[in-house]
Amino acid sequence: MNNTQPRKSRFTSKMLVATLGLFLTVMLATGFVWTPKEVQIVADGNNVVVSTLKRKPVQVLEQAGVVLGPLDEYRLSTPKLTNGTVITVHRAVPVNVIYKGQAKTMMTGKPTVGELVAAVKQPEDLVKVEPGENSKIENGMTITIMSLTEQIVEREIVEPFTVINQPDPNMEKGNSQVAEYGKNGTKIAKIKIKLADGQQISEEIISENLITPAVPQIVRVGTRDVIDTSRGTSRFQAVHYMEATAYLPSDGNGQGITATGTRAGYGTVAVDPRVIPLGTRLYIPGYGTALAADTGGAIKGNIIDLCMEDYGEAMRFGRRTVKVYVLAE
């Protein structure tokens, strides 16, 4: 009996099963399965979702009826076409490009200024772009591509002197005097200058070499806040140099009453309250202790009016500059 034919048939069946199993294994391993993908397409102001078995973005666009022009471009929201991918179509629009001083109009489907610049400029060029590289391409916009260059220069610059204040208890508070004058120093700076199309846009000091050190200025600053008066020693908190005039108690409305309601007399002075508040105790060398208790139409700013006892005294005083101490409470 001949058993060759049945054995051959069984062998063929096993081969078919093995081949089919291998095919299914490869499909599962590579992810190649016939499952439709949901793809969103944004084009020409429309937003549609298509279910597709296509593997290439262009094929999906064709399926959706979106026709690409020769300069139109598209971008995917994912590295490759997959379920949930968004395909955005960018139609070519005219833009004005200024590069190396030359202007031209061109059509582009690039979505951003940066992508257009990368396609237009020479690879070795460093550039500065206006508007910025992240700006979206718009119909008719002007894009300026400026070539960046750098220069290294050396420049002598001034090293300003510092001021050192030294307290002096023998000098009145509010006064100061230069004890030693300062002097600027010099240094050589190495500077990196950046230029855009030949115009400087920034500079940065990258190193400095001191040539002549600066000499500090020494200033004596008074700290003494005590003054000797006819009534003894008094502390003061400020000093004013003011233009002084004299008046009589009978001046003004003739009633001799001050703006604060007190009776005017020697030791009463009229001030501008914006400079010296009313009620402030003062000491004026050559006049004595006084109280800021009055005002006057002509007493504005750094002017003070001293009340005198009689006309002759007021005339002799005249108009002069006086030193006014503001006494501490």
TIMARKE-190933 format. One line per 10 residues: number of its first residue (from 1); for each residue z, y, x of C-alpha. Coordinates in pm, 1 decimal, padded with zeros to 6 digits. Layout:
NUM	Z/Y/X ~ ...
END
This chain:
1	00000.0/00000.0/00000.0 ~ -00099.1/00347.2/00134.2 ~ 00196.3/00604.4/00121.0 ~ 00019.9/00871.9/00328.6 ~ -00089.3/01088.8/00034.2 ~ 00256.0/01130.0/-00130.0 ~ 00420.8/01212.4/00202.7 ~ 00159.0/01480.1/00268.6 ~ 00216.0/01632.2/-00075.3 ~ 00592.6/01646.8/-00024.8
11	00544.6/01813.1/00316.3 ~ 00319.7/02081.2/00166.2 ~ 00574.8/02159.7/-00104.1 ~ 00850.8/02197.9/00150.6 ~ 00635.3/02435.6/00355.8 ~ 00568.9/02651.2/00050.5 ~ 00938.5/02670.5/-00033.0 ~ 01028.9/02757.7/00326.8 ~ 00760.6/03025.0/00345.6 ~ 00871.0/03178.4/00016.4
21	01233.6/03179.8/00132.7 ~ 01141.3/03348.6/00459.2 ~ 00938.0/03609.7/00270.3 ~ 01228.4/03688.3/00038.8 ~ 01469.2/03707.9/00333.5 ~ 01244.7/03957.0/00514.4 ~ 01207.0/04168.9/00201.4 ~ 01582.8/04181.1/00146.3 ~ 01653.5/04254.5/00513.4 ~ 01404.7/04541.1/00528.5
31	01494.6/04683.7/00189.3 ~ 01138.1/04642.2/00071.9 ~ 01187.8/04583.4/-00297.5 ~ 00975.2/04697.6/-00586.1 ~ 01238.8/04925.2/-00742.6 ~ 01117.6/05262.4/-00881.7 ~ 01261.7/05577.8/-00723.3 ~ 01361.8/05890.8/-00914.5 ~ 01213.7/06185.3/-00721.6 ~ 01248.8/06553.7/-00812.9
41	00952.8/06781.9/-00744.8 ~ 00986.2/07161.2/-00723.2 ~ 00645.4/07330.1/-00724.7 ~ 00483.4/07641.2/-00872.0 ~ 00799.0/07738.9/-01058.3 ~ 00829.4/07398.2/-01221.0 ~ 01097.8/07136.0/-01170.3 ~ 01005.6/06781.9/-01272.5 ~ 01142.8/06433.7/-01207.8 ~ 00905.6/06141.1/-01162.0
51	00972.3/05768.7/-01139.8 ~ 00757.8/05625.3/-00865.4 ~ 00688.5/05320.5/-00651.2 ~ 00496.0/05532.7/-00399.3 ~ 00620.4/05528.4/-00042.3 ~ 00470.1/05854.0/00087.1 ~ 00558.1/06207.6/-00033.7 ~ 00190.2/06303.3/-00063.3 ~ 00132.0/06005.2/-00290.0 ~ 00425.4/06107.9/-00509.7
61	00287.4/06461.6/-00535.2 ~ -00054.6/06324.9/-00630.9 ~ 00108.9/06105.3/-00895.0 ~ 00277.2/06417.4/-01039.2 ~ -00051.6/06607.8/-01038.5 ~ 00052.1/06849.9/-00763.5 ~ -00247.3/06938.0/-00546.0 ~ -00180.0/07068.3/-00194.9 ~ -00403.2/07330.5/-00041.2 ~ -00501.0/07306.1/00327.5
71	-00215.2/07538.4/00436.3 ~ 00042.3/07440.2/00174.5 ~ 00348.1/07252.9/00300.8 ~ 00635.0/07055.6/00153.1 ~ 00988.2/06969.5/00259.8 ~ 01213.9/06676.3/00170.5 ~ 01583.0/06711.3/00096.0 ~ 01647.5/06376.6/00270.6 ~ 01528.8/06234.8/00605.4 ~ 01292.9/05998.0/00423.1
81	01169.2/05943.4/00070.6 ~ 01437.8/05768.6/-00131.2 ~ 01594.8/05767.3/-00474.9 ~ 01718.4/06120.7/-00554.5 ~ 01498.5/06296.9/-00297.0 ~ 01386.2/06651.1/-00382.6 ~ 01036.5/06747.5/-00268.2 ~ 00987.8/07125.1/-00251.8 ~ 00631.8/07254.3/-00226.8 ~ 00572.9/07580.0/-00038.0
91	00243.3/07743.8/-00126.3 ~ 00068.0/07934.5/00150.0 ~ 00103.7/08312.9/00119.2 ~ -00026.8/08601.2/00331.8 ~ 00213.5/08756.0/00582.9 ~ 00176.9/09025.7/00846.8 ~ 00277.5/08913.8/01195.6 ~ 00332.5/09154.7/01485.4 ~ 00350.7/08969.8/01817.7 ~ 00324.9/09123.5/02164.4
101	00218.8/09452.5/02012.6 ~ -00069.4/09302.7/01813.7 ~ -00070.2/09279.7/01434.8 ~ -00255.5/09024.4/01227.3 ~ -00248.4/08888.3/00873.1 ~ -00226.5/08513.3/00830.8 ~ -00168.1/08253.8/00560.5 ~ 00133.5/08027.4/00597.3 ~ 00312.0/07761.1/00398.1 ~ 00615.8/07763.7/00626.7
111	00935.1/07805.4/00423.3 ~ 01126.6/08017.8/00676.1 ~ 01055.0/08287.7/00930.6 ~ 01195.6/08065.7/01205.7 ~ 00946.7/07786.2/01138.0 ~ 00655.1/08029.3/01135.1 ~ 00768.8/08190.3/01460.4 ~ 00801.1/07849.2/01628.3 ~ 00440.5/07776.4/01533.3 ~ 00305.4/08114.9/01644.6
121	00487.0/08206.9/01965.7 ~ 00422.4/08064.4/02307.3 ~ 00671.2/07783.5/02384.6 ~ 00812.2/07952.4/02693.9 ~ 00874.6/08286.1/02521.0 ~ 01226.1/08399.7/02434.9 ~ 01199.5/08614.2/02124.9 ~ 01393.8/08833.6/01885.2 ~ 01270.6/08824.0/01527.2 ~ 01294.3/09071.2/01240.8
131	01379.8/08971.2/00975.5 ~ 01607.8/08690.5/01096.2 ~ 01482.2/08337.4/01151.0 ~ 01670.1/08205.8/00844.8 ~ 01491.7/08449.9/00613.4 ~ 01263.4/08295.3/00352.1 ~ 00891.8/08363.1/00374.0 ~ 00775.6/08606.6/00105.8 ~ 00429.0/08712.7/-00001.6 ~ 00310.7/09013.1/00202.2
141	00619.9/09037.8/00423.7 ~ 00599.7/09176.5/00777.5 ~ 00743.2/08966.7/01059.5 ~ 00797.1/09124.8/01399.7 ~ 00824.3/08890.6/01696.8 ~ 00956.6/09073.3/02002.9 ~ 00945.1/08919.3/02348.6 ~ 01286.0/08915.8/02516.2 ~ 01321.6/08981.6/02886.4 ~ 01619.2/09037.3/03113.9
151	01679.0/09261.7/03412.8 ~ 01965.3/09259.4/03660.4 ~ 02046.7/09604.1/03799.1 ~ 02324.6/09752.2/04009.6 ~ 02485.3/10074.8/03899.1 ~ 02764.0/10292.5/04036.9 ~ 03017.2/10359.2/03764.3 ~ 03334.5/10565.2/03743.9 ~ 03674.0/10399.4/03747.8 ~ 03887.6/10648.4/03545.7
161	04230.3/10732.2/03682.0 ~ 04537.8/10642.6/03481.3 ~ 04814.9/10883.8/03382.2 ~ 05174.1/10798.0/03462.7 ~ 05436.2/10997.8/03272.8 ~ 05767.0/11041.7/03451.2 ~ 06066.8/11165.0/03246.6 ~ 06225.7/11481.1/03388.5 ~ 06575.2/11559.5/03253.7 ~ 06564.6/11905.2/03414.5
171	06259.5/12009.7/03211.3 ~ 06280.0/12109.5/02846.0 ~ 06155.4/11863.8/02589.2 ~ 05800.2/11948.2/02485.8 ~ 05703.1/12073.3/02832.0 ~ 05509.8/11884.4/03095.5 ~ 05372.8/11953.3/03440.2 ~ 05127.6/11770.4/03663.1 ~ 05309.1/11662.5/03978.8 ~ 05012.9/11484.8/04140.5
181	04655.7/11518.0/04023.4 ~ 04462.2/11198.6/03965.1 ~ 04124.6/11111.2/04106.5 ~ 03858.0/10883.1/03965.1 ~ 03749.2/10583.2/04166.9 ~ 03406.2/10424.6/04194.0 ~ 03274.1/10071.8/04168.9 ~ 02938.5/09900.1/04183.3 ~ 02862.3/09698.5/03872.1 ~ 02598.3/09430.4/03837.0
191	02455.9/09465.7/03486.4 ~ 02236.8/09234.7/03280.5 ~ 02001.2/09435.7/03060.4 ~ 01820.8/09272.2/02768.1 ~ 01493.0/09420.2/02647.1 ~ 01284.3/09350.2/02337.4 ~ 00919.0/09439.4/02390.5 ~ 01033.1/09653.8/02682.9 ~ 01298.8/09845.9/02488.3 ~ 01663.8/09799.1/02586.5
201	01872.1/09636.7/02313.4 ~ 02191.6/09551.1/02503.7 ~ 02359.9/09545.4/02839.7 ~ 02645.5/09342.3/02981.8 ~ 02850.3/09385.2/03299.4 ~ 02848.4/09050.7/03478.6 ~ 03035.1/09150.2/03796.4 ~ 03208.1/09449.5/03955.4 ~ 03280.7/09545.2/04314.9 ~ 03543.2/09815.2/04373.0
211	03432.8/10079.3/04623.9 ~ 03697.5/10352.2/04593.6 ~ 04020.7/10286.2/04402.7 ~ 04132.7/10542.9/04147.1 ~ 04440.2/10754.6/04221.9 ~ 04679.9/10781.5/03925.5 ~ 04787.6/11119.7/03792.6 ~ 05163.5/11178.3/03787.8 ~ 05292.4/11398.2/03506.2 ~ 05652.0/11517.4/03472.7
221	05755.1/11512.3/03107.7 ~ 06057.3/11711.0/02996.0 ~ 06335.7/11524.8/02820.3 ~ 06608.4/11791.4/02812.4 ~ 06682.1/11874.9/02448.8 ~ 06975.5/12114.0/02506.0 ~ 06960.9/12494.7/02519.9 ~ 07230.9/12750.5/02596.4 ~ 07272.1/13012.7/02325.4 ~ 07516.9/13299.7/02274.6
231	07713.7/13064.5/02051.8 ~ 07723.9/12781.7/02302.4 ~ 07508.5/12477.3/02365.6 ~ 07271.1/12355.2/02095.5 ~ 07034.5/12062.2/02074.4 ~ 06674.5/12119.2/01969.8 ~ 06407.2/11882.7/01845.0 ~ 06088.1/12084.7/01890.8 ~ 05951.8/12401.4/02049.6 ~ 05683.9/12636.5/01911.7
241	05513.9/12930.7/02076.7 ~ 05450.1/13176.8/01793.6 ~ 05318.6/13527.3/01726.2 ~ 05621.3/13733.2/01613.1 ~ 05641.0/14052.4/01410.4 ~ 05939.7/14243.3/01269.8 ~ 06032.4/14358.4/00919.1 ~ 06321.5/14528.0/00738.9 ~ 06531.4/14396.6/00447.7 ~ 06389.4/14673.9/00230.3
251	06028.3/14565.7/00288.5 ~ 05840.3/14385.4/00012.3 ~ 05982.4/14457.5/-00333.0 ~ 06265.1/14658.3/-00177.3 ~ 06539.1/14438.9/-00320.2 ~ 06614.2/14257.3/00007.4 ~ 06614.3/13911.4/-00152.7 ~ 06438.6/13629.9/00033.8 ~ 06211.4/13355.7/-00104.5 ~ 06510.3/13119.6/-00098.3
261	06728.8/13360.6/-00298.6 ~ 06949.7/13475.1/-00009.6 ~ 06994.8/13835.5/00103.9 ~ 06771.3/13932.3/00398.0 ~ 06937.0/14051.6/00717.0 ~ 06939.6/14009.8/01089.6 ~ 06894.9/13636.1/01161.2 ~ 06665.2/13584.0/00864.3 ~ 06305.5/13498.5/00951.8 ~ 05994.5/13451.9/00741.3
271	05773.5/13151.7/00821.3 ~ 05482.5/12951.3/00689.5 ~ 05659.7/12649.9/00532.6 ~ 05368.0/12428.8/00631.6 ~ 05461.4/12492.4/00997.5 ~ 05839.1/12535.7/00976.1 ~ 06012.3/12416.0/00657.7 ~ 06241.1/12661.7/00479.2 ~ 06605.3/12604.0/00564.0 ~ 06532.7/12514.9/00927.3
281	06773.7/12650.7/01188.3 ~ 06602.3/12818.9/01482.4 ~ 06684.2/12980.2/01813.3 ~ 06460.5/13257.1/01950.3 ~ 06538.8/13390.4/02300.3 ~ 06587.0/13768.7/02284.9 ~ 06661.4/13752.5/01911.6 ~ 06920.7/13480.3/01872.6 ~ 06999.5/13213.8/01616.3 ~ 06800.0/13241.3/01294.8
291	06738.1/13069.8/00962.2 ~ 06390.7/13014.3/00817.7 ~ 06466.2/13152.6/00471.3 ~ 06174.5/13377.9/00375.3 ~ 05797.4/13381.2/00337.8 ~ 05533.0/13651.5/00329.8 ~ 05172.7/13703.6/00227.5 ~ 05068.6/13772.1/00586.9 ~ 05280.1/13493.5/00736.2 ~ 05025.9/13216.0/00779.7
301	05010.8/12942.8/01040.4 ~ 05174.4/13011.2/01374.7 ~ 05320.7/13352.0/01280.3 ~ 05690.4/13432.6/01237.3 ~ 05844.8/13755.1/01099.6 ~ 06191.4/13851.2/01227.0 ~ 06423.5/14060.4/01009.5 ~ 06572.2/14364.9/01191.0 ~ 06860.0/14596.7/01100.3 ~ 06676.7/14929.7/01127.4
311	06332.3/15081.5/01155.8 ~ 06365.2/15181.9/01522.8 ~ 06459.7/14830.0/01625.4 ~ 06161.4/14689.9/01434.7 ~ 05923.8/14939.4/01597.7 ~ 06053.1/14862.9/01945.4 ~ 06005.4/14492.2/01888.2 ~ 05644.4/14541.6/01782.2 ~ 05431.7/14229.4/01802.9 ~ 05477.8/13968.7/02072.4
321	05466.8/13598.4/02153.7 ~ 05803.5/13427.3/02131.6 ~ 05939.5/13083.4/02204.7 ~ 06094.2/12927.6/01895.1 ~ 06335.2/12635.2/01926.6 ~ 06376.0/12415.0/01620.9 ~ 06742.8/12320.5/01633.2 ~ 06866.0/11973.6/01549.5 ~ 07088.0/11933.1/01246.1
END
